[in-house]
Amino acid sequence: MNVLVAVCGSLAIGPNIISLLKDISYVDNVVGIDINEDNPGKYLADKFYRCPRTNTENFIPFVKQLCIDECIDIILCTSTQNSLIPLKTHEAEFNKIGVQIPGTELSKLLVANDKGSMLVKLGKSGLPCPSFCTPTTEDDFNMFAERCKSIIVKPRVSSGSRGFRFLKKDHKLTYNDIIGKSGDLSKTVDIDDYRNIVQKEGNFSDILMMENLTGQDYSVYVLAKNGRSLVTIPFKRVNPKEGVSLVSEIDMNSDIIKYVESVVEEFELDWIVNIQLKISADGEPLVYEINPRLAGSVILTKGAGCNLLEHGLNSITGRDVQIGTPQYSKMIRYYTEILT
């Protein structure tokens, strides 16, 4: 079986996925594509091709021809915006040439990926969710700012921690902010400055406002089939930086598992998904983001004796799926170098 890893150059994702694939006995070749020529995935994959940007008309024809030339069976997407959505949009074309693109159906994928739409749907479902606002006007923005004491904002559609900010009344930039010694405060913006910038240069409808959750952070992996969770594995994010888990450990918290399985059912998620949540002041798990795709920390499931990538590939290739009970494991992420 030949696998194409779409967007293989991400430091936190590409190398991990390629490493897991190479340990699966029936995977013959791993082919990587990325818009950047020099990236670690290029040197870890069996073959690498530089591809056009995904928002250009050349991207889909390029990937289709590559799948034919390299006899690709499955495409794995490591970026929702830059590979999964564009490829899922043309999924029928790839199916015709014998290529599978596993993951949630496109219309459901788009709802889950938009942080605003996701929380609106979650709120309507009756499942617990954070206090939030999807503003469309300045008045919406101001009303939520009056109602919520501690607020974070981020683009409704973004990756990692891009655009994430804390909003604070009368915040003044300090010397520690400038030299990067203020930790999370370096992402703090005066609420009036932020509102004025959005009003003048952007659109309120592009952002999500949400209460700042300060409890334990979790990244939860699920292997699902049409909204039914086959196995759910919560990780404590011990030391996340810029949206990336540097230290994580398995925590099979039954309340989190039950809650996440309800979320998976509500959104009818499929195959391997990553759900991020925090524990509220009342001890309640609250989802703040759904990544309907593979993410780099999936490698921790291998340490837990429950390799979700292998189980996921088994499930879509007609192989026997035998899922054991996940065991405690801890992941410490570090960077190394490739010399060429």
C-alpha positions as CSV (number, residue, x, y, z in Angstrom):
1,M,0.0,0.0,0.0
2,N,1.3,3.5,-0.9
3,V,0.4,6.5,1.2
4,L,0.6,10.2,0.3
5,V,1.1,12.6,3.2
6,A,-0.3,15.9,2.2
7,V,1.6,18.8,3.9
8,C,4.4,16.7,5.2
9,G,6.7,19.6,6.2
10,S,5.2,20.7,9.5
11,L,7.7,20.2,12.3
12,A,5.0,19.0,14.8
13,I,3.1,16.7,12.5
14,G,4.8,15.5,9.3
15,P,7.8,13.6,10.8
16,N,5.6,11.8,13.4
17,I,3.1,10.6,10.8
18,I,5.8,9.4,8.5
19,S,7.5,7.6,11.4
20,L,4.3,5.8,12.3
21,L,3.6,4.8,8.7
22,K,7.0,3.3,8.3
23,D,6.3,1.0,11.3
24,I,3.2,-0.4,9.7
25,S,4.1,-3.6,7.8
26,Y,1.8,-3.3,4.9
27,V,2.7,0.3,4.0
28,D,5.2,0.0,1.1
29,N,5.9,3.6,0.3
30,V,5.4,6.9,1.9
31,V,5.3,9.9,-0.5
32,G,5.3,13.5,0.9
33,I,4.2,16.7,-0.7
34,D,4.6,20.3,0.6
35,I,4.9,23.8,-0.8
36,N,8.2,24.2,0.9
37,E,11.2,22.5,-0.7
38,D,13.3,22.2,2.4
39,N,11.4,20.5,5.2
40,P,12.1,17.5,7.4
41,G,9.3,15.4,5.8
42,K,11.2,15.6,2.5
43,Y,14.1,13.6,3.9
44,L,12.0,11.1,6.0
45,A,9.6,10.1,3.2
46,D,10.5,7.6,0.5
47,K,9.8,10.2,-2.1
48,F,9.0,13.9,-2.0
49,Y,7.5,16.4,-4.4
50,R,7.1,20.1,-4.1
51,C,3.5,20.9,-4.8
52,P,1.6,24.1,-5.9
53,R,-0.2,26.1,-3.2
54,T,-3.6,24.6,-2.3
55,N,-5.5,27.7,-3.2
56,T,-4.3,27.6,-6.9
57,E,-6.0,25.9,-9.8
58,N,-2.9,23.7,-10.3
59,F,-3.1,21.9,-6.9
60,I,-5.8,19.3,-7.5
61,P,-4.5,18.3,-11.0
62,F,-1.0,18.0,-9.6
63,V,-2.1,15.7,-6.8
64,K,-4.3,13.6,-9.0
65,Q,-1.5,13.0,-11.5
66,L,0.9,12.2,-8.7
67,C,-1.5,9.7,-7.3
68,I,-1.6,8.0,-10.7
69,D,2.2,8.1,-11.2
70,E,3.0,6.8,-7.7
71,C,0.1,4.3,-7.4
72,I,-1.2,6.0,-4.3
73,D,-3.9,4.2,-2.3
74,I,-4.6,6.6,0.5
75,I,-4.0,10.3,1.1
76,L,-3.4,11.4,4.7
77,C,-4.0,15.1,5.4
78,T,-2.1,16.9,8.2
79,S,-3.7,20.4,7.7
80,T,-7.4,21.0,7.6
81,Q,-7.2,24.2,5.6
82,N,-4.2,23.4,3.4
83,S,-5.0,19.8,2.4
84,L,-8.0,18.2,3.9
85,I,-10.7,20.7,2.8
86,P,-9.3,21.2,-0.7
87,L,-8.9,17.5,-1.3
88,K,-12.2,16.5,0.3
89,T,-13.9,19.0,-2.0
90,H,-12.7,16.8,-4.9
91,E,-13.0,13.5,-3.1
92,A,-15.2,11.9,-5.8
93,E,-12.5,12.6,-8.5
94,F,-9.9,10.8,-6.3
95,N,-12.2,7.9,-5.6
96,K,-12.6,7.3,-9.3
97,I,-8.9,6.7,-9.6
98,G,-8.9,4.4,-6.6
99,V,-7.6,6.8,-4.0
100,Q,-9.2,7.1,-0.5
101,I,-9.2,10.3,1.5
102,P,-10.3,9.2,5.0
103,G,-12.1,11.7,7.3
104,T,-15.4,13.4,8.0
105,E,-17.7,14.2,5.2
106,L,-17.1,17.7,3.8
107,S,-20.2,19.5,4.9
108,K,-19.8,18.3,8.5
109,L,-16.1,18.9,8.4
110,L,-16.6,22.6,7.5
111,V,-18.9,23.0,10.5
112,A,-16.5,21.4,12.9
113,N,-13.5,23.3,11.6
114,D,-15.1,26.7,12.0
115,K,-14.6,27.5,15.7
116,G,-17.7,29.8,15.7
117,S,-20.0,27.4,13.9
118,M,-18.7,24.5,16.0
119,L,-19.6,26.3,19.3
120,V,-23.0,27.4,18.0
121,K,-23.9,23.8,17.1
122,L,-22.5,22.6,20.4
123,G,-24.5,25.1,22.3
124,K,-27.7,24.2,20.5
125,S,-27.2,20.5,21.2
126,G,-27.5,21.0,24.9
127,L,-24.0,19.7,25.5
128,P,-21.8,21.8,27.8
129,C,-19.7,24.4,26.1
130,P,-17.8,27.6,27.0
131,S,-19.5,31.0,27.1
132,F,-18.8,32.5,23.7
133,C,-19.9,35.1,21.1
134,T,-19.7,35.1,17.3
135,P,-20.0,38.8,16.8
136,T,-21.2,40.4,13.6
137,T,-21.3,44.0,14.8
138,E,-19.5,46.3,17.2
139,D,-22.5,46.1,19.5
140,D,-22.2,42.3,19.7
141,F,-18.5,42.7,20.6
142,N,-19.2,45.3,23.3
143,M,-22.1,43.3,24.9
144,F,-19.9,40.2,25.3
145,A,-17.1,42.3,26.6
146,E,-19.4,43.7,29.3
147,R,-20.8,40.3,30.2
148,C,-17.6,38.2,30.3
149,K,-14.7,39.2,32.7
150,S,-11.9,37.3,31.1
151,I,-11.9,37.0,27.3
152,I,-9.8,35.4,24.5
153,V,-10.3,36.0,20.8
154,K,-9.1,34.1,17.8
155,P,-10.0,33.8,14.1
156,R,-12.9,31.4,13.5
157,V,-10.8,29.5,11.0
158,S,-7.1,29.2,11.8
159,S,-4.4,26.7,12.7
160,G,-2.6,26.3,16.0
161,S,-2.4,29.5,18.1
162,R,-2.4,31.9,15.1
163,G,-4.3,35.0,15.9
164,F,-5.0,33.9,19.5
165,R,-5.1,36.9,21.9
166,F,-6.2,37.7,25.5
167,L,-8.3,40.9,25.7
168,K,-7.8,43.2,28.7
169,K,-9.3,46.6,29.5
170,D,-6.7,49.4,29.7
171,H,-3.8,47.1,28.9
172,K,-0.5,48.9,28.4
173,L,2.4,47.4,26.6
174,T,5.3,46.8,29.0
175,Y,9.0,46.3,28.7
176,N,8.6,42.6,29.6
177,D,6.1,42.3,26.7
178,I,8.6,43.7,24.3
179,I,11.5,41.4,25.4
180,G,9.2,38.3,25.7
181,K,9.4,37.8,29.4
182,S,5.7,38.1,30.2
183,G,4.6,34.6,29.2
184,D,1.0,34.5,28.1
185,L,0.7,38.3,28.7
186,S,2.8,38.8,25.6
187,K,-0.4,37.8,23.7
188,T,-2.5,40.3,25.6
189,V,-4.1,43.2,23.7
190,D,-6.0,46.2,25.0
191,I,-9.7,45.4,24.3
192,D,-10.4,48.9,22.8
193,D,-7.4,48.7,20.5
194,Y,-8.4,45.3,19.3
195,R,-12.0,46.4,18.6
196,N,-10.9,49.5,16.8
197,I,-8.5,47.5,14.5
198,V,-11.2,45.0,13.6
199,Q,-13.7,47.8,13.0
200,K,-11.3,49.7,10.7
201,E,-9.5,46.9,8.9
202,G,-11.4,43.6,9.3
203,N,-14.8,42.1,10.0
204,F,-16.3,41.2,13.4
205,S,-17.8,38.1,11.8
206,D,-14.3,36.6,11.2
207,I,-13.5,36.3,14.9
208,L,-14.6,34.2,17.9
209,M,-14.9,35.7,21.4
210,M,-14.8,33.1,24.2
211,E,-14.4,33.0,28.0
212,N,-10.8,32.3,29.0
213,L,-10.7,28.8,30.3
214,T,-7.9,28.3,32.8
215,G,-8.3,24.7,33.9
216,Q,-6.3,21.6,32.8
217,D,-5.9,21.5,29.0
218,Y,-6.6,18.2,27.2
219,S,-6.1,16.9,23.7
220,V,-8.3,14.0,23.0
221,Y,-7.9,11.5,20.1
222,V,-10.8,9.5,18.8
223,L,-11.1,6.8,16.2
224,A,-14.7,7.1,15.0
225,K,-17.0,5.5,12.5
226,N,-19.9,7.7,11.3
227,G,-20.3,9.5,14.7
228,R,-19.7,6.4,16.8
229,S,-16.5,6.4,18.9
230,L,-14.5,3.1,18.6
231,V,-11.8,4.3,21.1
232,T,-11.3,7.6,22.9
233,I,-7.9,8.5,24.4
234,P,-7.5,11.7,26.4
235,F,-4.1,13.3,26.8
236,K,-3.2,15.9,29.4
237,R,-1.3,18.7,27.7
238,V,1.3,19.3,30.4
239,N,3.3,22.0,28.6
240,P,1.7,23.3,25.4
241,K,3.5,26.1,23.5
242,E,2.1,28.0,20.6
243,G,-0.6,25.3,20.2
244,V,1.9,22.4,20.1
245,S,2.0,19.8,22.9
246,L,5.6,19.5,24.1
247,V,4.8,17.2,27.0
248,S,1.6,15.1,27.1
249,E,0.5,12.1,29.1
250,I,-2.5,9.7,28.9
251,D,-5.3,10.3,31.3
252,M,-8.3,8.0,30.8
253,N,-10.7,10.3,32.6
254,S,-14.2,8.7,32.2
255,D,-16.1,12.0,32.4
256,I,-13.9,13.4,29.5
257,I,-14.4,10.2,27.5
258,K,-18.2,10.2,27.9
259,Y,-18.4,13.9,27.0
260,V,-16.1,13.6,23.9
261,E,-18.0,10.6,22.6
262,S,-21.2,12.7,22.8
263,V,-19.5,15.5,20.8
264,V,-18.3,13.0,18.2
265,E,-21.9,11.7,17.8
266,E,-23.4,15.2,17.6
267,F,-21.0,16.3,14.8
268,E,-21.1,12.9,13.1
269,L,-17.3,12.8,13.0
270,D,-15.5,10.1,11.1
271,W,-12.1,8.4,11.3
272,I,-9.3,9.9,13.4
273,V,-10.1,13.3,15.0
274,N,-8.5,15.4,17.6
275,I,-10.6,17.4,20.1
276,Q,-9.2,20.0,22.4
277,L,-10.9,20.9,25.7
278,K,-10.2,22.5,29.1
279,I,-11.7,21.8,32.5
280,S,-14.0,24.6,33.8
281,A,-13.8,26.1,37.2
282,D,-16.7,23.8,38.1
283,G,-14.7,20.7,37.0
284,E,-16.7,20.3,33.7
285,P,-14.9,19.5,30.4
286,L,-15.6,22.1,27.7
287,V,-14.6,21.7,24.1
288,Y,-12.9,24.8,22.5
289,E,-11.6,23.3,19.3
290,I,-12.2,20.3,16.9
291,N,-9.4,19.3,14.6
292,P,-11.2,16.8,12.2
293,R,-7.9,15.3,11.1
294,L,-4.6,13.8,12.2
295,A,-2.4,15.8,14.5
296,G,1.2,15.2,15.5
297,S,0.5,14.0,19.0
298,V,-1.3,10.9,17.6
299,I,2.1,9.2,18.1
300,L,1.4,9.0,21.8
301,T,-1.4,6.5,21.1
302,K,1.4,4.1,19.9
303,G,3.1,4.5,23.3
304,A,-0.3,3.7,24.9
305,G,-0.4,0.4,23.0
306,C,-3.3,1.6,20.9
307,N,-1.9,2.9,17.7
308,L,-4.8,4.9,16.2
309,L,-3.1,5.5,12.9
310,E,-2.6,1.8,12.3
311,H,-6.2,1.0,13.6
312,G,-7.5,3.7,11.4
313,L,-5.8,2.4,8.3
314,N,-6.9,-1.2,9.2
315,S,-10.5,0.0,9.3
316,I,-10.5,1.6,5.8
317,T,-8.6,-1.2,4.1
318,G,-10.8,-4.1,5.2
319,R,-8.3,-5.5,7.8
320,D,-9.1,-6.8,11.2
321,V,-9.4,-4.0,13.8
322,Q,-8.5,-5.3,17.3
323,I,-8.4,-2.3,19.7
324,G,-7.0,-3.0,23.1
325,T,-7.3,-0.9,26.3
326,P,-5.0,2.2,26.2
327,Q,-2.3,2.2,28.8
328,Y,-0.6,5.1,30.5
329,S,2.2,6.7,28.4
330,K,4.0,10.0,28.4
331,M,5.4,11.9,25.4
332,I,8.2,14.4,25.6
333,R,8.7,16.2,22.3
334,Y,12.1,17.5,21.2
335,Y,13.6,18.7,18.0
336,T,16.5,17.1,16.2
337,E,18.4,17.9,13.0
338,I,18.7,16.5,9.5
339,L,22.0,17.0,7.8
340,T,22.0,16.8,4.0
